[in-house]
Amino acid sequence: MILARHRVTCCALSLLLSCAAWSERRRDPLTPLEVDQLRDTAMEPDLRLKLYIKFARARLASLEQVRSDPKVTNRGQETHDRLQDFLDVYDELNENIDTYVGRKADLRKCRQRRSQAV
């Protein structure tokens, strides 16, 4: 009985450690400076969403730069990484819009900018 509990505990611990190691591999698409900027605008939906739009545009510009740069050796992987960064930022933008809509914040101006940006 004790041996079975020990095995279950070991399996659970190894599963937790492997999940933690896997999650560390995924990188954050935002730089520390961008994270600080977002933190500073946490209570201002209009400014926060403007920042997300700015960051998404920067990721698209980075993607276009990789696609047109002849010096890039691993174009497929670089394109994939830059596109994933854009999608991650865009998903964050959508999540923030959903959050602010749930709080009944006035987002008419933000939605108009978002539709023009993308």
N, C-alpha and C positions, 0 to 999 in steps of 0.2 A: 504494500500500500504506500509506504513512504517512498519507495523507488519510483512508483508511478507518478506521484506528485512531483518528485524531483525532475523526472523527464518532462512533464508538462510545463513546469516552471522554466526549465532550460529552453524548451521549444519556444515558449512565449517570449523569453528574454532575447533569444536569437532573432525572432521575428521583429521585435521592436527595434533592435539594433540595425537590422538590415533595412527596415523602413526609414530609419533616421539617416542612414548612409545614402539611401536613394534620394531622399528629399534634399540633401545637401548638394547633390550634383546639379540640380536645377538652379540656374542662376537668376538673379533678379534683373529684369531689363532696365530698371531705373538706377541711375547713379546716386551716390550718397547726397550729392548736392540737390538733385531732383527730389529725393525723398524729403530732405529738409524743407524745400520750397513747398511741397505738398503739406507737410506738417504745419507750416506757418499759415496755410490757408484752409485749415480743417473746418473752420466754422463759417467760411464764406464760399458757398456753392458756385457762384459765378466765377470767382477767381480760380478756384480749384479746377473747375472744368476747362477753363481757358488754358491752364497749365497742362492738363492731360492732352488737349488738342495740340498744343505746342510740341509736347513730347512725341505724340504720334506722328506729326509732320516731320520731326527730326529723324524718327526711325525710318520713315519712307524715303527721306533724302539719303540716309545712310544706305538703304537698300539699293537705290538708284546708283549711288556712287560705286558700290561693289559690282553691280551689273555692268557698268561702263568702264571700270578700271582694268586695263590689260595686264597689270602686274599681279592681279589676284591669281594664285595658283589653284586653290581649292574653291572654285566659284560656286559649285553646287552646295557645299556645306556652309559657306559664308552667306549665300543667298537664303538658305534655310534658316540660319541663325538670326539674320536681320529681319526676315519675315516673321519669325516666331516672336522676336522682341516687339515688333509692331502689333501683332495680334494680342500679346500680353498687355500692352499699354491700352489698346483699344478695349479689351475686355474689362480692364480696370475702370476705364471711362464709363462703360455701360453699367457696371456695378454701382459706381458713384451716382449715376443718374437715377438708377432704381432706388438707391438709398434716399436721395433727396426728394424723389417723388413720394416715397413712403412717409417722409416728414412733412409733406405738403409745401415744400419750398417752391418759390416762383422761378421756374427754369425756362420760361419762354425765350428769353434772349439766348440762353445757353444752347437750347435745342436748335435754334436758328443758326448759330455759329457752327454747331456740330455738323449740320446737314450741308453747310457750305464748305466745310473743311475737308470732308471725305467724299 
